[in-house]
């Protein structure tokens, strides 16, 4: 990238990517920083690192509204599929910043370097997902920013900004794991409507997301073991303290277990409502 010389360290590159309101630059910086980190061409931290902002950089659109104000449309119409893709693009964009934020915010934590390898892999892949979804939106005559979106994902990050274990509980083990629950039915619906291009993109995202939940589960268990805490009980305690509302079934128990997130973690937190 033309401005890759500005990347002074892993934390510096992650911070610069988070701050950028230009989404091509944001995703490019995320992937460039990841690549240079994997090649061990960057230090973890530098005195030249810019300060970490409270909020990620964003373009003027989409307008951010409360979650209940985001309308749902039928996937059997082109406009409905565009609305779904727009919401997924918004989730993936937030996921880029969330992965980068774990790296930048917790760069002074006493964890192995492989912790940062895992989260920069997540950041790289989330950037790939955002670009794939945005390209598909453009093929359908739309673009990211055309519709309102909600801000709930970043609020979850903000509430756990001072506690790495809580961040891992809420972001990968609740928010990312939710993607494992809902994506298979979306893939099936896209195939039913004949939108095989979107279904193929969702296949890539679904397979990558299993790995992202696994990264979260691995390091959550690592931190619990270091503090001699029971992982499932600690997860439940942190979720009750940091996450609004109950977790909603149905759960993709098989995919979650493959990622290291067994039912003992989340069953007792389940909503009794069928909504």
KAUR-V749682 format. One record per backbone hydrogen bond with DSSP energy under -0.5 kcal/mol. NH is the residue of the N-H (numbers start at 1). CO is the residue of the C=O. E is the energy in kcal/mol with one decimal. If there is no record, write none. Layout:
NH & CO & E
NH & CO & E
This chain:
4 & 1 & -1.4
6 & 3 & -1.8
7 & 4 & -1.8
8 & 6 & -0.9
10 & 43 & -2.9
11 & 44 & -2.2
13 & 9 & -2.7
14 & 10 & -2.5
15 & 11 & -2.4
16 & 12 & -2.3
17 & 13 & -2.1
18 & 14 & -2.4
19 & 15 & -2.1
20 & 16 & -1.1
20 & 17 & -0.5
23 & 21 & -0.7
26 & 22 & -3.0
27 & 23 & -2.2
28 & 24 & -2.1
29 & 25 & -3.2
30 & 26 & -2.2
31 & 27 & -2.1
32 & 28 & -2.8
33 & 29 & -2.8
34 & 30 & -2.1
35 & 31 & -2.6
36 & 32 & -2.4
37 & 33 & -2.2
38 & 34 & -2.8
39 & 35 & -1.8
40 & 37 & -1.8
41 & 36 & -3.0
49 & 46 & -1.7
57 & 18 & -3.0
65 & 63 & -0.5
65 & 149 & -2.8
69 & 66 & -2.1
70 & 67 & -1.6
71 & 69 & -0.8
77 & 74 & -1.2
81 & 77 & -2.1
82 & 78 & -2.3
83 & 79 & -2.3
84 & 80 & -2.1
85 & 81 & -2.7
86 & 82 & -2.6
87 & 83 & -2.0
88 & 84 & -2.3
89 & 85 & -2.9
90 & 86 & -2.0
91 & 87 & -2.0
92 & 88 & -2.9
93 & 89 & -2.5
94 & 90 & -2.2
95 & 91 & -2.2
96 & 92 & -1.9
97 & 93 & -1.8
98 & 94 & -2.7
99 & 95 & -2.3
100 & 96 & -2.2
101 & 97 & -2.5
102 & 98 & -2.0
103 & 99 & -1.5
104 & 100 & -3.0
105 & 101 & -2.9
106 & 102 & -1.3
107 & 104 & -0.9
109 & 106 & -1.6
111 & 109 & -2.0
115 & 112 & -1.7
116 & 112 & -0.6
116 & 113 & -0.8
117 & 113 & -1.6
118 & 114 & -2.2
119 & 115 & -1.8
120 & 116 & -2.1
121 & 117 & -1.8
122 & 118 & -1.8
123 & 119 & -2.4
124 & 120 & -2.4
125 & 121 & -2.3
126 & 122 & -2.7
127 & 123 & -2.1
128 & 124 & -1.8
129 & 125 & -2.5
130 & 126 & -2.5
131 & 127 & -2.2
132 & 128 & -2.3
133 & 129 & -2.6
134 & 130 & -2.7
135 & 131 & -2.3
136 & 132 & -2.0
137 & 133 & -2.6
138 & 134 & -2.2
139 & 135 & -2.0
140 & 136 & -1.3
141 & 138 & -1.6
142 & 137 & -2.6
146 & 143 & -1.8
149 & 63 & -2.6
151 & 65 & -0.6
155 & 151 & -1.5
156 & 152 & -1.6
157 & 153 & -1.3
158 & 154 & -2.4
159 & 155 & -1.9
160 & 156 & -0.6
160 & 157 & -0.9
161 & 158 & -1.3
163 & 160 & -1.4
167 & 163 & -2.4
168 & 164 & -2.5
169 & 165 & -1.9
170 & 166 & -2.3
171 & 167 & -2.8
173 & 168 & -1.6
174 & 170 & -0.6
175 & 170 & -2.1
176 & 171 & -2.5
177 & 172 & -1.0
178 & 174 & -1.7
179 & 175 & -0.7
179 & 176 & -1.0
180 & 176 & -0.8
180 & 177 & -0.6
181 & 177 & -1.0
182 & 178 & -1.9
183 & 179 & -2.1
186 & 182 & -1.4
187 & 183 & -2.7
188 & 184 & -2.0
189 & 185 & -2.3
190 & 186 & -2.4
191 & 187 & -2.0
192 & 188 & -2.3
193 & 189 & -2.0
194 & 191 & -1.0
195 & 190 & -2.2
196 & 194 & -1.7
199 & 195 & -1.8
200 & 196 & -2.1
201 & 197 & -1.6
202 & 198 & -2.4
203 & 199 & -1.7
204 & 200 & -1.6
205 & 201 & -2.3
206 & 202 & -2.8
207 & 203 & -2.2
208 & 204 & -2.2
209 & 205 & -2.8
210 & 206 & -1.4
211 & 207 & -0.9
212 & 208 & -1.5
213 & 209 & -2.5
214 & 210 & -2.0
215 & 211 & -2.0
216 & 212 & -2.0
217 & 213 & -2.9
218 & 214 & -2.6
219 & 215 & -2.1
220 & 216 & -2.2
221 & 217 & -2.5
222 & 218 & -1.9
223 & 219 & -2.3
224 & 220 & -2.2
225 & 221 & -2.7
226 & 222 & -2.2
227 & 223 & -1.4
228 & 225 & -1.2
229 & 224 & -3.1
234 & 230 & -2.5
235 & 231 & -2.6
236 & 232 & -2.2
237 & 233 & -2.1
238 & 234 & -2.6
239 & 235 & -2.6
240 & 236 & -2.2
241 & 237 & -1.5
242 & 238 & -1.8
243 & 239 & -2.3
247 & 269 & -1.9
253 & 251 & -1.6
256 & 252 & -2.6
257 & 253 & -2.5
258 & 254 & -2.3
259 & 255 & -1.2
260 & 257 & -1.6
261 & 256 & -2.9
262 & 260 & -0.7
265 & 262 & -2.3
266 & 262 & -0.6
267 & 263 & -2.5
269 & 266 & -1.3
270 & 267 & -1.6
271 & 247 & -3.3
